[in-house]
Amino acid sequence: MMPNLIDKIGDWNPQLLRELKGRLKFFNVAIAVATSLLLQLVVFLYQFREPPDDKYSLTGTYCRLRQVYERQQNEVYQQSDQSRISNLNDLFSNNFCPANQIDWQLWWQDHWRYTFLTFSVIFIFTLLVAGTYLLINDLAKEETRGTLNFIRLSPQSEASILTGKLLGVPSLIYLVISLAVPFHLWAGYSAQIAFSSILSYYAILGASCIFFYSAALLFALISRGLSGFQPWLGSGAVLFFLFTTMVMSSSSGNHLNNSTAWLRLFAPWDVTTYLFPQLFNLYNGSLMGNVQFFYLPLGANIVSVVGFHLLNWGLCSYGILQAIKRCFRNPQASIISKGQSYLIVAFCQVMMWGFTFQFLINNSTFDGQVGENLIFLALYNLVLLFGSIAVLSPHRQDIQDWARYRHQEIGGRKSVWQDLIWAEKSPALVAIAINLTIVTVPFLVWLSLTSIFDPGRSPNLEGDNFDRLKVLLTVALSISLILIYATIAQLILLLKTPKRSFWAVGTIGAVTFLPPMILEFIGISSWKYPTIWLFSTFPWAAIEHTSATTIFMALLAQLSVLTLLNFQLTRQVRLAGESATKALLSGR
């Protein structure tokens, strides 16, 4: 039977068979089985460290007489003066619960709850952190040995190879966890936890594994220059993310009433607290239970909560797998195409704005909701746009091939604008402008509907310092500034110097962060010299202290700079597209 099973696995997925043969050896399997059994024994025995004994306090959780004695104790405290309080404390501390009054049934139920919770947390950290490390380390070793190129040249499809990696590389981790699942189920049953909640937890755990493992494979493919540091960096980032979100979800003061809720959806902690509220002493029903998405009651029931988490992980995992397919066969290809970038940016806007519009315990209004989330939205979109510039901007050779041979391609009669929008090797400025439009449209819609910028309606502002015209001009100012950064990055990538990516990142980082830092350091504050700050990366800091006319003049100046840079970019692209013979005859 075993040879037949192995043959079937090999016929279905040769890559999976290769991974399993390399890992499921007798010694490795024995270590995994011993580790799982020992872990179960340790967790089970750890809960016995403080069982109720003959010296169990009357006020202990499991003493049936606790409420009676606490009531008597409160009555004595109310009738006694301060001098007798210490004596009463000694009196009650020396009283112990009778053995026949200890609620052992409740103690065992809590024992199994702690056991179930412990294994639930261990499953998440082990699968996500250890599995991520193994996947990244495996691809790094394949790249070092040169065997990854042989896999790329194999007739297997990308989906088959990736499935084999996802199922085979962490196979020993799967074995350790699967051996502990029966004990985990028994602990949940003994703790009187609903079986549907346990199954939902397993579905959430599986979906999160697919997402994090897919992201690990993509990270391993695009970070080849990090060498042996890759697995530590990737798994360390996952560990930091899980630990941070676990602390946030366990804190009753962290509500999911802003756009950061989407980022927390990638960690399984909030949905775990929703599934098992009886296990978390710090559980606050307003966290996941009151979450809304475009005012829809997302946390109304377990189906909507689990379904939305699975949908989010599924869509993001699908997008990551599409990026892996692009990078796997051709390591030099960009992670995403221009068309895919439009979909990603639009999807991010839907998710971030969806969690912005909520009616939670603070009963915030339509105007105030976006106002409270503007910093988050601006920060996320800034990272998203700069990431688009880094991913979509092609290098010199790609632009040279596009400019020189675009007329020879199938459908070469397409207009230049079509190529600039869709072609992967064309300059990315038009694509960045489209992404900027996608980002700006929701904000403009909110700006047209809100009354927060009406005269006399801003409670914290004086007069018309933040009227709509100034805000619109500042939005245009920010758009032109990002387009200037995108043009500068593309011009640097067109140079013939080595390490163009390094110079592009360094230049954009310098022009983004150095000007405001220098201005603050030398004492040029935004409220003293607002005109100078209009030309910095953060013009929003100056619009309160300047006029609409000044903002418009700054916009015209930036548009002039953008026009000159694009003339230079067009010239460089035209020169790059010239044939070698023409360039030689022209003396270049």
RODO-2510 file (C-alpha; in nm, 4 decimals, decimal comma):
residues 588
     n   res          X          Y          Z
     1     m     0,0000     0,0000     0,0000
     2     m     0,2813     0,2421     0,0871
     3     p     0,4582     0,2085    -0,2537
     4     n     0,1238     0,2683    -0,4277
     5     l     0,0635     0,5798    -0,2183
     6     i     0,4109     0,7101    -0,2986
     7     d     0,3542     0,6450    -0,6695
     8     k     0,0236     0,8325    -0,6587
     9     i     0,1884     1,1292    -0,4864
    10     g     0,4640     1,1276    -0,7476
    11     d     0,2146     1,1155    -1,0326
    12     w     0,0082     1,3957    -0,8825
    13     n     0,2950     1,6245    -0,7841
    14     p     0,6574     1,5245    -0,8469
    15     q     0,7851     1,8285    -0,6541
    16     l     0,5922     1,7201    -0,3442
    17     l     0,7390     1,3702    -0,3692
    18     r     1,0883     1,5188    -0,3944
    19     e     1,0341     1,7317    -0,0839
    20     l     0,8820     1,4472     0,1195
    21     k     1,1618     1,2047     0,0319
    22     g     1,4198     1,4564     0,1478
    23     r     1,2514     1,5252     0,4811
    24     l     1,0425     1,2306     0,5978
    25     k     1,3342     1,0122     0,7000
    26     f     1,3161     0,7847     1,0015
    27     f     1,5311     0,9974     1,2318
    28     n     1,3540     1,3226     1,1395
    29     v     1,0109     1,1662     1,1825
    30     a     1,1096     1,0175     1,5189
    31     i     1,2298     1,3563     1,6420
    32     a     0,9075     1,5219     1,5246
    33     v     0,6878     1,2590     1,6929
    34     a     0,8863     1,2776     2,0181
    35     t     0,8711     1,6579     2,0141
    36     s     0,4942     1,6616     1,9660
    37     l     0,4274     1,4045     2,2387
    38     l     0,6645     1,5742     2,4817
    39     l     0,5029     1,9109     2,4131
    40     q     0,1576     1,7703     2,4846
    41     l     0,2782     1,6140     2,8090
    42     v     0,4476     1,9347     2,9254
    43     v     0,1435     2,1507     2,8511
    44     f    -0,0900     1,9044     3,0238
    45     l     0,1270     1,8736     3,3355
    46     y     0,2017     2,2472     3,3497
    47     q    -0,1610     2,3156     3,4381
    48     f    -0,1233     2,0972     3,7521
    49     r     0,1360     2,3260     3,9079
    50     e    -0,1175     2,4875     4,1471
    51     p    -0,4152     2,2534     4,2090
    52     p    -0,6518     2,3282     4,5006
    53     d    -0,5271     2,1563     4,8184
    54     d    -0,6100     2,1539     5,1908
    55     k    -0,4767     2,5102     5,2221
    56     y    -0,6867     2,6549     4,9409
    57     s    -0,8178     3,0006     5,0316
    58     l    -1,1834     3,0629     5,1115
    59     t    -1,1801     3,3463     4,8585
    60     g    -1,0298     3,1282     4,5848
    61     t    -1,2003     3,0943     4,2487
    62     y    -1,2934     2,7308     4,2983
    63     c    -1,4284     2,7516     4,6560
    64     r    -1,8075     2,7256     4,6645
    65     l    -1,8152     2,9286     4,9883
    66     r    -1,6272     3,2211     4,8323
    67     q    -1,9313     3,4433     4,7733
    68     v    -2,0624     3,3851     5,1263
    69     y    -1,7320     3,4724     5,2892
    70     e    -1,6704     3,7715     5,0605
    71     r    -2,0128     3,9099     5,1560
    72     q    -1,9376     3,8614     5,5241
    73     q    -1,5959     4,0141     5,4779
    74     n    -1,7427     4,3265     5,3134
    75     e    -1,9940     4,3637     5,5964
    76     v    -1,7167     4,3450     5,8559
    77     y    -1,5079     4,6009     5,6680
    78     q    -1,8003     4,8407     5,6546
    79     q    -1,8638     4,8075     6,0308
    80     s    -1,5015     4,8154     6,1476
    81     d    -1,2615     5,1006     6,1930
    82     q    -0,9213     5,1241     6,0298
    83     s    -0,7355     4,9774     6,3300
    84     r    -0,9136     4,6427     6,2979
    85     i    -0,8704     4,5995     5,9230
    86     s    -0,5252     4,4375     5,9500
    87     n    -0,6538     4,1896     6,2107
    88     l    -0,9485     4,1028     5,9870
    89     n    -0,7121     4,0451     5,6949
    90     d    -0,5141     3,7966     5,9061
    91     l    -0,8370     3,6292     6,0171
    92     f    -0,9636     3,5721     5,6648
    93     s    -0,6220     3,4765     5,5243
    94     n    -0,5934     3,1903     5,7742
    95     n    -0,9289     3,0412     5,6813
    96     f    -0,9106     2,7650     5,4195
    97     c    -1,1793     2,6166     5,1994
    98     p    -1,3072     2,2733     5,3156
    99     a    -1,2114     1,9914     5,0797
   100     n    -1,5740     1,9023     5,0107
   101     q    -1,6467     2,2621     4,9058
   102     i    -1,3883     2,2780     4,6245
   103     d    -1,5518     2,2875     4,2807
   104     w    -1,3318     2,0346     4,1003
   105     q    -1,5575     2,0298     3,7974
   106     l    -1,4974     2,4000     3,7388
   107     w    -1,1259     2,3537     3,8030
   108     w    -1,1004     2,0790     3,5390
   109     q    -1,3003     2,2862     3,2946
   110     d    -1,0612     2,5799     3,3405
   111     h    -0,7676     2,3388     3,3175
   112     w    -0,8837     2,2223     2,9748
   113     r    -0,9531     2,5808     2,8698
   114     y    -0,5970     2,6825     2,9512
   115     t    -0,4686     2,3754     2,7702
   116     f    -0,6806     2,4516     2,4645
   117     l    -0,5718     2,8166     2,4615
   118     t    -0,2044     2,7232     2,5023
   119     f    -0,2138     2,4873     2,2067
   120     s    -0,4076     2,7405     1,9972
   121     v    -0,1306     2,9967     2,0479
   122     i     0,1448     2,7375     1,9943
   123     f    -0,0149     2,6249     1,6671
   124     i    -0,0171     2,9794     1,5312
   125     f     0,3404     3,0661     1,6227
   126     t     0,4825     2,7270     1,5199
   127     l     0,3111     2,7054     1,1837
   128     l     0,3569     3,0667     1,0773
   129     v     0,7040     3,1437     1,2137
   130     a     0,8754     2,8047     1,1775
   131     g     0,7037     2,7286     0,8461
   132     t     0,8028     3,0673     0,7046
   133     y     1,1635     3,0104     0,8075
   134     l     1,1765     2,6649     0,6458
   135     l     1,0274     2,7837     0,3160
   136     i     1,2582     3,0832     0,2800
   137     n     1,5598     2,8780     0,3865
   138     d     1,4732     2,6048     0,1362
   139     l     1,4534     2,8426    -0,1598
   140     a     1,7733     3,0169    -0,0463
   141     k     1,9564     2,6819    -0,0423
   142     e     1,8102     2,5876    -0,3810
   143     e     1,9348     2,9174    -0,5202
   144     t     2,2822     2,8687    -0,3675
   145     r     2,3194     2,5126    -0,4985
   146     g     2,1835     2,6100    -0,8400
   147     t     1,9050     2,3514    -0,8305
   148     l     1,6361     2,6195    -0,8460
   149     n     1,7196     2,6814    -1,2125
   150     f     1,6625     2,3121    -1,2881
   151     i     1,3224     2,3361    -1,1199
   152     r     1,2412     2,6420    -1,3306
   153     l     1,3251     2,4465    -1,6483
   154     s     1,1131     2,1463    -1,5479
   155     p     0,7906     2,0801    -1,7424
   156     q     0,5839     2,1150    -1,4257
   157     s     0,3543     2,4133    -1,3975
   158     e     0,4232     2,6908    -1,1500
   159     a     0,1142     2,5924    -0,9513
   160     s     0,2378     2,2337    -0,9207
   161     i     0,5848     2,3376    -0,8074
   162     l     0,4553     2,5923    -0,5565
   163     t     0,2011     2,3449    -0,4185
   164     g     0,4768     2,0898    -0,3729
   165     k     0,6863     2,3448    -0,1852
   166     l     0,4002     2,4603     0,0360
   167     l     0,3001     2,1048     0,1297
   168     g     0,6403     1,9402     0,1383
   169     v     0,8904     2,1824     0,2912
   170     p     0,7060     2,2293     0,6257
   171     s     0,5988     1,8612     0,6326
   172     l     0,7712     1,7942     0,9655
   173     i     0,5954     2,0974     1,1158
   174     y     0,2668     1,9582     0,9867
   175     l     0,3482     1,6242     1,1514
   176     v     0,4182     1,7853     1,4888
   177     i     0,0934     1,9839     1,4767
   178     s    -0,1241     1,7015     1,3404
   179     l    -0,0189     1,4704     1,6249
   180     a    -0,1312     1,7381     1,8738
   181     v    -0,4666     1,8047     1,7037
   182     p    -0,6539     1,5128     1,8719
   183     f    -0,5430     1,6324     2,2147
   184     h    -0,6390     1,9874     2,1172
   185     l    -0,9849     1,8689     2,0122
   186     w    -1,0285     1,6738     2,3348
   187     a    -0,9269     1,9797     2,5382
   188     g    -1,1841     2,1886     2,3526
   189     y    -1,4546     1,9291     2,4067
   190     s    -1,3718     1,9028     2,7789
   191     a    -1,3742     2,2837     2,8068
   192     q    -1,7248     2,2859     2,6544
   193     i    -1,6169     2,4898     2,3516
   194     a    -1,8472     2,4720     2,0506
   195     f    -1,7197     2,2346     1,7836
   196     s    -1,8155     2,4846     1,5120
   197     s    -1,5833     2,7421     1,6698
   198     i    -1,2983     2,4907     1,6754
   199     l    -1,3505     2,4046     1,3080
   200     s    -1,3614     2,7764     1,2261
   201     y    -1,0316     2,8189     1,4091
   202     y    -0,8738     2,5448     1,1959
   203     a    -1,0062     2,7107     0,8795
   204     i    -0,8584     3,0435     0,9893
   205     l    -0,5274     2,8748     1,0726
   206     g    -0,5103     2,7039     0,7326
   207     a    -0,5924     3,0229     0,5420
   208     s    -0,3328     3,2222     0,7365
   209     c    -0,0719     2,9540     0,6607
   210     i    -0,1432     2,9788     0,2878
   211     f    -0,1088     3,3580     0,3003
   212     f     0,2112     3,3715     0,5053
   213     y     0,3718     3,0822     0,3187
   214     s     0,2935     3,2417    -0,0174
   215     a     0,4404     3,5702     0,1060
   216     a     0,7483     3,3795     0,2275
   217     l     0,8033     3,2248    -0,1169
   218     l     0,7677     3,5636    -0,2843
   219     f     1,0094     3,7218    -0,0379
   220     a     1,2635     3,4463    -0,1009
   221     l     1,2415     3,4990    -0,4779
   222     i     1,2871     3,8772    -0,4716
   223     s     1,5536     3,8975    -0,1981
   224     r     1,8258     3,6823    -0,3463
   225     g     2,0924     3,9392    -0,2602
   226     l     2,0451     3,8877     0,1149
   227     s     2,1964     3,5387     0,0972
   228     g     2,1781     3,3465     0,4272
   229     f     2,0113     3,6346     0,6107
   230     q     1,6837     3,5800     0,4215
   231     p     1,5151     3,3215     0,6477
   232     w     1,6027     3,5070     0,9671
   233     l     1,4730     3,8357     0,8311
   234     g     1,1507     3,6869     0,6953
   235     s     1,0620     3,4740     0,9971
   236     g     1,1682     3,7544     1,2324
   237     a     0,9304     3,9941     1,0572
   238     v     0,6459     3,7421     1,0916
   239     l     0,7276     3,6883     1,4608
   240     f     0,7319     4,0632     1,5255
   241     f     0,4010     4,1113     1,3415
   242     l     0,2304     3,8277     1,5280
   243     f     0,3589     3,9408     1,8662
   244     t     0,2588     4,3040     1,8059
   245     t    -0,0909     4,2194     1,6875
   246     m    -0,1352     3,9723     1,9753
   247     v    -0,0591     4,2488     2,2249
   248     m    -0,2988     4,4836     2,0459
   249     s    -0,5808     4,2291     2,0358
   250     s    -0,5405     4,1450     2,4066
   251     s    -0,5609     4,5102     2,5078
   252     s    -0,9121     4,6345     2,5794
   253     g    -0,8153     4,9892     2,4752
   254     n    -0,7310     4,8967     2,1150
   255     h    -1,0540     4,9135     1,9163
   256     l    -1,0922     4,8192     1,5522
   257     n    -1,2578     5,1501     1,4664
   258     n    -1,0087     5,2775     1,2098
   259     s    -0,8369     5,1739     0,8891
   260     t    -0,5648     4,9854     1,0792
   261     a    -0,8253     4,7116     1,1312
   262     w    -0,7420     4,5809     0,7835
   263     l    -0,3784     4,5203     0,8769
   264     r    -0,4854     4,3365     1,1912
   265     l    -0,7042     4,1106     0,9796
   266     f    -0,3868     3,9441     0,8498
   267     a    -0,3106     3,8160     1,2004
   268     p    -0,5424     3,5450     1,3417
   269     w    -0,5602     3,6855     1,6954
   270     d    -0,8700     3,9046     1,6755
   271     v    -1,0802     3,6350     1,5145
   272     t    -0,9490     3,3841     1,7711
   273     t    -1,0679     3,6040     2,0575
   274     y    -1,4023     3,6317     1,8795
   275     l    -1,4332     3,2534     1,8426
   276     f    -1,3289     3,1748     2,2007
   277     p    -1,4308     3,4735     2,4188
   278     q    -1,4455     3,2565     2,7307
   279     l    -1,0711     3,1909     2,7051
   280     f    -0,9587     3,5541     2,7150
   281     n    -0,9966     3,7470     3,0371
   282     l    -0,9152     4,0688     2,8544
   283     y    -1,1650     4,0049     2,5780
   284     n    -1,3653     4,3112     2,4882
   285     g    -1,6764     4,2505     2,2835
   286     s    -1,6333     4,5847     2,1072
   287     l    -1,3187     4,4659     1,9281
   288     m    -1,4359     4,2197     1,6637
   289     g    -1,8004     4,1938     1,7646
   290     n    -1,8776     4,5579     1,6764
   291     v    -1,6576     4,5906     1,3688
   292     q    -1,8273     4,7272     1,0590
   293     f    -1,7286     4,7532     0,6937
   294     f    -1,8917     5,0457     0,5143
   295     y    -2,1404     5,0408     0,8038
   296     l    -2,2229     4,6739     0,7402
   297     p    -2,2175     4,4758     1,0693
   298     l    -1,9191     4,2564     0,9956
   299     g    -1,9039     4,1211     1,3506
   300     a    -2,2736     4,0363     1,3734
   301     n    -2,2172     3,6588     1,3661
   302     i    -1,9464     3,3980     1,3329
   303     v    -2,0210     3,3342     0,9641
   304     s    -1,9570     3,6949     0,8594
   305     v    -1,6421     3,7283     1,0739
   306     v    -1,4808     3,4036     0,9612
   307     g    -1,6012     3,4476     0,6026
   308     f    -1,4538     3,7966     0,5738
   309     h    -1,1199     3,6802     0,7151
   310     l    -1,1095     3,3895     0,4714
   311     l    -1,2062     3,6162     0,1811
   312     n    -0,9345     3,8675     0,2716
   313     w    -0,6655     3,6005     0,3036
   314     g    -0,7867     3,4275    -0,0117
   315     l    -0,7762     3,7375    -0,2306
   316     c    -0,4368     3,8465    -0,0978
   317     s    -0,2935     3,4942    -0,1336
   318     y    -0,4183     3,4786    -0,4926
   319     g    -0,2489     3,8102    -0,5699
   320     i     0,0774     3,6919    -0,4136
   321     l     0,0660     3,3657    -0,6108
   322     q     0,0240     3,5633    -0,9332
   323     a     0,3341     3,7630    -0,8428
   324     i     0,5243     3,4418    -0,7653
   325     k     0,4354     3,3024    -1,1059
   326     r     0,5809     3,6116    -1,2720
   327     c     0,9048     3,6000    -1,0727
   328     f     0,9571     3,2233    -1,0709
   329     r     1,0228     3,1620    -1,4388
   330     n     1,1869     3,5003    -1,4987
   331     p     1,3757     3,6333    -1,1939
   332     q     1,4361     3,9637    -1,3741
   333     a     1,0675     4,0371    -1,4267
   334     s     0,8860     4,2921    -1,2151
   335     i     0,6746     4,1585    -0,9296
   336     i     0,3479     4,2860    -1,0754
   337     s     0,2356     4,4301    -1,4067
   338     k     0,0880     4,7746    -1,4500
   339     g    -0,2622     4,6363    -1,4880
   340     q    -0,2233     4,4355    -1,1686
   341     s    -0,1006     4,7445    -0,9849
   342     y    -0,4254     4,9262    -1,0663
   343     l    -0,6261     4,6390    -0,9185
   344     i    -0,4063     4,6210    -0,6074
   345     v    -0,4283     4,9947    -0,5399
   346     a    -0,8066     4,9917    -0,5917
   347     f    -0,8433     4,6885    -0,3608
   348     c    -0,6380     4,8612    -0,0904
   349     q    -0,8573     5,1712    -0,1131
   350     v    -1,1745     4,9649    -0,0746
   351     m    -1,0381     4,7869     0,2331
   352     m    -0,8955     5,0961     0,4030
   353     w    -1,1983     5,3159     0,3392
   354     g    -1,4330     5,0303     0,4303
   355     f    -1,2919     5,0106     0,7820
   356     t    -1,2845     5,3894     0,8064
   357     f    -1,6632     5,4196     0,7892
   358     q    -1,7885     5,2598     1,1109
   359     f    -2,0309     5,3490     1,3847
   360     l    -1,8647     5,2209     1,6983
   361     i    -1,8825     5,3048     2,0665
   362     n    -1,7544     5,6573     2,0033
   363     n    -2,0547     5,7293     1,7739
   364     s    -1,8332     5,9289     1,5423
   365     t    -1,9989     6,1203     1,2605
   366     f    -1,9416     6,0892     0,8877
   367     d    -1,7207     6,3991     0,8927
   368     g    -1,5202     6,2959     1,1940
   369     q    -1,4509     5,9394     1,0856
   370     v    -1,2289     6,0308     0,7915
   371     g    -1,0774     6,3197     0,9843
   372     e    -0,9656     6,0787     1,2551
   373     n    -0,8228     5,8399     0,9945
   374     l    -0,6561     6,0896     0,7598
   375     i    -0,3098     6,0256     0,9049
   376     f    -0,3489     5,6484     0,8658
   377     l    -0,4858     5,6807     0,5127
   378     a    -0,2114     5,9192     0,4084
   379     l     0,0623     5,6982     0,5550
   380     y    -0,0676     5,3772     0,3957
   381     n    -0,1166     5,5398     0,0578
   382     l     0,2250     5,7022     0,0698
   383     v     0,3863     5,3622     0,1286
   384     l     0,1668     5,2112    -0,1436
   385     l     0,2590     5,4775    -0,3998
   386     f     0,6303     5,4693    -0,3267
   387     g     0,6132     5,0904    -0,3520
   388     s     0,4459     5,1275    -0,6924
   389     i     0,7252     5,3561    -0,8078
   390     a     0,9873     5,1022    -0,6985
   391     v     0,8102     4,8037    -0,8558
   392     l     0,6797     4,9506    -1,1814
   393     s     0,9746     5,1679    -1,2900
   394     p     1,1706     4,9678    -1,5539
   395     h     1,5478     4,9797    -1,5907
   396     r     1,7488     5,1091    -1,8834
   397     q     1,7606     4,7854    -2,0848
   398     d     1,3848     4,7323    -2,0644
   399     i     1,3091     5,0885    -2,1770
   400     q     1,5666     5,0560    -2,4512
   401     d     1,4023     4,7381    -2,5802
   402     w     1,0589     4,8980    -2,5650
   403     a     1,1635     5,2186    -2,7418
   404     r     1,3607     5,0360    -3,0104
   405     y     1,1415     4,7354    -3,0887
   406     r     0,7859     4,8297    -2,9882
   407     h     0,6840     4,8765    -3,3521
   408     q     0,7935     4,5181    -3,4313
   409     e     0,5720     4,3576    -3,1656
   410     i     0,2344     4,2057    -3,2405
   411     g    -0,0157     4,4861    -3,2253
   412     g     0,2637     4,7374    -3,2731
   413     r     0,0202     4,9913    -3,4137
   414     k    -0,1128     5,0588    -3,0674
   415     s    -0,0795     5,4179    -2,9572
   416     v     0,2022     5,5240    -2,7303
   417     w    -0,0515     5,6006    -2,4592
   418     q    -0,1751     5,2419    -2,4621
   419     d     0,1810     5,1229    -2,4177
   420     l     0,2455     5,3701    -2,1375
   421     i    -0,0672     5,2433    -1,9576
   422     w    -0,0235     4,8684    -2,0084
   423     a     0,3197     4,7761    -2,1491
   424     e     0,5578     4,6486    -1,8813
   425     k     0,8783     4,7845    -2,0319
   426     s     0,7489     5,1355    -2,0957
   427     p     0,8213     5,4231    -1,8526
   428     a     0,6029     5,4036    -1,5445
   429     l     0,5011     5,7683    -1,5044
   430     v     0,1547     5,7295    -1,6606
   431     a     0,0897     5,4169    -1,4522
   432     i     0,1908     5,6054    -1,1372
   433     a    -0,0451     5,8873    -1,2357
   434     i    -0,3313     5,6364    -1,2753
   435     n    -0,2570     5,4901    -0,9329
   436     l    -0,2522     5,8413    -0,7897
   437     t    -0,5939     5,9016    -0,9440
   438     i    -0,7302     5,5818    -0,7871
   439     v    -0,5966     5,6927    -0,4488
   440     t    -0,7292     6,0478    -0,4816
   441     v    -1,0835     5,9773    -0,6053
   442     p    -1,2220     5,8445    -0,2713
   443     f    -1,0749     6,1417    -0,0874
   444     l    -1,2272     6,3858    -0,3382
   445     v    -1,5665     6,2166    -0,3016
   446     w    -1,5473     6,2520     0,0755
   447     l    -1,4304     6,6121     0,0382
   448     s    -1,7341     6,6958    -0,1754
   449     l    -1,9764     6,5392     0,0762
   450     t    -1,8292     6,6493     0,4066
   451     s    -1,9159     6,9719     0,5828
   452     i    -1,5984     6,9844     0,7887
   453     f    -1,4429     7,2430     0,5555
   454     d    -1,7490     7,4672     0,5365
   455     p    -1,6996     7,8214     0,6728
   456     g    -1,7465     7,8252     1,0481
   457     r    -1,7974     7,4468     1,0734
   458     s    -1,4413     7,3450     1,1732
   459     p    -1,4446     7,3303     1,5550
   460     n    -1,0687     7,3335     1,6007
   461     l    -0,9745     7,5792     1,3289
   462     e    -0,9984     7,9541     1,2971
   463     g    -1,2095     8,1063     1,0226
   464     d    -1,1564     7,9646     0,6758
   465     n    -0,7987     7,8464     0,7217
   466     f    -0,8931     7,5025     0,5874
   467     d    -1,1460     7,5823     0,3164
   468     r    -1,2097     7,3379     0,0302
   469     l    -1,0150     7,5345    -0,2312
   470     k    -0,6964     7,5272    -0,0262
   471     v    -0,7394     7,1570     0,0443
   472     l    -0,7944     7,0806    -0,3251
   473     l    -0,4888     7,2828    -0,4238
   474     t    -0,2816     7,1020    -0,1619
   475     v    -0,3991     6,7652    -0,2955
   476     a    -0,2860     6,8719    -0,6418
   477     l     0,0412     6,9877    -0,4878
   478     s     0,0978     6,6457    -0,3312
   479     i     0,0144     6,4676    -0,6572
   480     s     0,2605     6,6771    -0,8547
   481     l     0,5282     6,6163    -0,5922
   482     i     0,4895     6,2378    -0,6119
   483     l     0,4993     6,2564    -0,9920
   484     i     0,8226     6,4548    -0,9650
   485     y     0,9681     6,1796    -0,7429
   486     a     0,8550     5,9139    -0,9916
   487     t     1,0178     6,1023    -1,2800
   488     i     1,3442     6,1448    -1,0894
   489     a     1,3479     5,7730    -1,0073
   490     q     1,2878     5,6825    -1,3719
   491     l     1,5650     5,9173    -1,4899
   492     i     1,8117     5,7582    -1,2466
   493     l     1,7164     5,4080    -1,3650
   494     l     1,7939     5,5188    -1,7215
   495     l     2,1550     5,5975    -1,6340
   496     k     2,4391     5,3680    -1,7350
   497     t     2,5930     5,3683    -1,3880
   498     p     2,5925     5,0469    -1,1806
   499     k     2,3616     5,0018    -0,8804
   500     r     2,0966     5,2291    -1,0279
   501     s     1,8300     5,0920    -0,7922
   502     f     2,0406     5,1855    -0,4922
   503     w     2,0906     5,5398    -0,6194
   504     a     1,7212     5,5768    -0,7034
   505     v     1,6092     5,4646    -0,3576
   506     g     1,8710     5,6803    -0,1874
   507     t     1,7841     5,9894    -0,3911
   508     i     1,4086     5,9595    -0,3386
   509     g     1,4610     5,8936     0,0316
   510     a     1,6849     6,1994     0,0597
   511     v     1,4510     6,4395    -0,1216
   512     t     1,1554     6,3028     0,0784
   513     f     1,2856     6,3194     0,4338
   514     l     1,5863     6,5521     0,4381
   515     p     1,4135     6,8845     0,3492
   516     p     1,1585     6,8822     0,6368
   517     m     1,4248     6,7575     0,8787
   518     i     1,6644     7,0343     0,7770
   519     l     1,3926     7,2995     0,7941
   520     e     1,2963     7,1947     1,1462
   521     f     1,6602     7,1725     1,2528
   522     i     1,7458     7,5267     1,1444
   523     g     1,4251     7,6669     1,2967
   524     i     1,2192     7,7270     0,9844
   525     s     0,8818     7,6138     1,1163
   526     s     0,5734     7,5704     0,9015
   527     w     0,3792     7,8405     1,0878
   528     k     0,6617     8,0965     1,0488
   529     y     0,7612     8,0287     0,6871
   530     p     0,4678     7,8428     0,5285
   531     t     0,5713     7,9222     0,1700
   532     i     0,8961     7,7272     0,2041
   533     w     0,7110     7,4275     0,3489
   534     l     0,4808     7,4197     0,0460
   535     f     0,7779     7,2914    -0,1546
   536     s     0,8641     7,0196     0,0969
   537     t     0,7315     6,6646     0,1220
   538     f     0,4671     6,7703     0,3757
   539     p     0,2907     7,0777     0,2348
   540     w    -0,0138     6,9998     0,4520
   541     a     0,1694     7,1395     0,7521
   542     a     0,1673     7,4877     0,5935
   543     i    -0,1775     7,5303     0,4391
   544     e    -0,3310     7,6625     0,7621
   545     h    -0,0881     7,9545     0,7623
   546     t    -0,0909     8,0496     0,3952
   547     s    -0,3375     8,1669     0,1325
   548     a    -0,4900     7,9843    -0,1627
   549     t    -0,3060     8,2152    -0,4030
   550     t     0,0310     8,1178    -0,2567
   551     i    -0,0568     7,7483    -0,2788
   552     f    -0,1600     7,7955    -0,6422
   553     m     0,1700     7,9667    -0,7249
   554     a     0,3605     7,6819    -0,5572
   555     l     0,1579     7,4354    -0,7654
   556     l     0,2487     7,6183    -1,0861
   557     a     0,6157     7,6072    -0,9878
   558     q     0,6014     7,2325    -0,9221
   559     l     0,4169     7,1710    -1,2489
   560     s     0,6912     7,3619    -1,4300
   561     v     0,9562     7,1416    -1,2704
   562     l     0,7534     6,8309    -1,3558
   563     t     0,7216     6,9448    -1,7201
   564     l     1,0952     7,0047    -1,7539
   565     l     1,1777     6,6677    -1,5984
   566     n     0,9401     6,4913    -1,8357
   567     f     1,0927     6,6669    -2,1360
   568     q     1,4278     6,5338    -2,0194
   569     l     1,2807     6,1865    -1,9645
   570     t     1,1272     6,1843    -2,3134
   571     r     1,4618     6,2869    -2,4611
   572     q     1,6482     6,0139    -2,2725
   573     v     1,3975     5,7480    -2,3805
   574     r     1,4273     5,8598    -2,7421
   575     l     1,8054     5,8436    -2,7235
   576     a     1,7926     5,5004    -2,5592
   577     g     1,5707     5,3742    -2,8415
   578     e     1,8061     5,4752    -3,1188
   579     s     1,9903     5,1945    -3,2918
   580     a     2,3604     5,1510    -3,2311
   581     t     2,4378     5,2494    -3,5927
   582     k     2,2395     5,5722    -3,5730
   583     a     2,4008     5,6637    -3,2424
   584     l     2,7457     5,5978    -3,3906
   585     l     2,6746     5,8132    -3,6957
   586     s     2,5440     6,0900    -3,4712
   587     g     2,8636     6,0879    -3,2700
   588     r     2,7057     5,9581    -2,9491
***
